[in-house]
Amino acid sequence: MANISAADVKKLRELTGAGMMDCKKALDEAEGDVEKALEIIRIKGLKGVAKREGRTAENGAVVALIADDAKSGVLVELKCETDFVAKSEKFVAVADAIAAHLAKAAPADLAAALASEIEAGKTVQQYVDEANANLGEKIVLDRFAQFADGYVAVYLHRTSPDLPPQVGVLVELDKENADVAKDVAQHIAAFAPKFLSREEIPAEVLENERRVAEATAREEGKPEAALAKIVEGRVTGFVKESSVLEQAFAKDNKKTVAKVLEENGVALKRFARFRVGA
């Protein structure tokens, strides 16, 4: 049996991100040959990809890439099973590589993104599967956002100092204003609006809120004559909570976000907010 040193195990771990015992076993099987051990880990890891499909991936990282001229940007959520893998350099490197690729490829949707070639002869899906194999956990790319039609900025928030960003917000203004873009992105990160404006809230969503509000009011024993007013008041409250433009601004709750944008002569065209696992 080959004499396997701690340095060899450490080197293989750095190359693959695999666990210490997996690296030791692979080196034993390869009789100390690091290149053969690399292949063994890759083969065994890829065989385990299908077995991991049923697992839940609720940890991960949100990463972003903004063009130097701030006219385009991409936001990516890559998920894994544990926070241990989420904070590993290899996992974050995979997420960063995918973001860099998507920034150039500009795929139309997730299916196109996964089918696009991140390397010669290798699709993003295959690249994710390799990460799955090397890191020994289910790795999932299931959403990204890309803007390229205005002034684009990003805010990434760490919910824990030892983890990569867990919340990311991408915003697009109609013209350049770095300070406002940052303030609005931070506001969105904190208050989690679902829509840009009340006009963007689907009619079926509003109708459902109206039904819930009426049922709740009746359950509370509100008088019949007051129901209509109570229901509309609650629906209006929902709109103000759900629409970023109607929310009270985080830095000055006497103003709405819309008012702050207006005072600075800019408009918020769109936004995307990702929170890992949510």
HELIX and SHEET records of a PDB file:
HELIX    1   1 ALA A    6  THR A   16  1                                  11    
HELIX    2   2 MET A   20  GLU A   29  1                                  10    
HELIX    3   3 VAL A   34  LYS A   47  1                                  14    
HELIX    4   4 VAL A   49  ARG A   52  1                                   4    
HELIX    5   5 ASP A   83  ALA A   86  1                                   4    
HELIX    6   6 GLU A   89  ALA A  105  1                                  17    
HELIX    7   7 LEU A  110  ALA A  115  1                                   6    
HELIX    8   8 VAL A  124  LEU A  135  1                                  12    
HELIX    9   9 ALA A  178  PHE A  191  1                                  14    
HELIX   10  10 ARG A  198  GLU A  200  5                                   3    
HELIX   11  11 ALA A  203  GLU A  219  1                                  17    
HELIX   12  12 GLU A  224  ALA A  226  5                                   3    
HELIX   13  13 LEU A  227  SER A  242  1                                  16    
HELIX   14  14 VAL A  244  GLU A  246  5                                   3    
HELIX   15  15 VAL A  257  GLU A  263  1                                   7    
SHEET    1   A 3 ASN A  59  ILE A  66  0                                        
SHEET    2   A 3 GLY A  73  CYS A  80 -1                                        
SHEET    3   A 3 VAL A 140  PHE A 147 -1                                        
SHEET    1   B 2 GLU A 117  GLU A 119  0                                        
SHEET    2   B 2 LYS A 122  THR A 123 -1                                        
SHEET    1   C 3 TYR A 151  HIS A 157  0                                        
SHEET    2   C 3 VAL A 167  LEU A 173 -1                                        
SHEET    3   C 3 LEU A 268  ARG A 275 -1                                        
SHEET    1   D 2 ALA A 248  PHE A 249  0                                        
SHEET    2   D 2 ASP A 252  THR A 256 -1                                        
END                                                                             
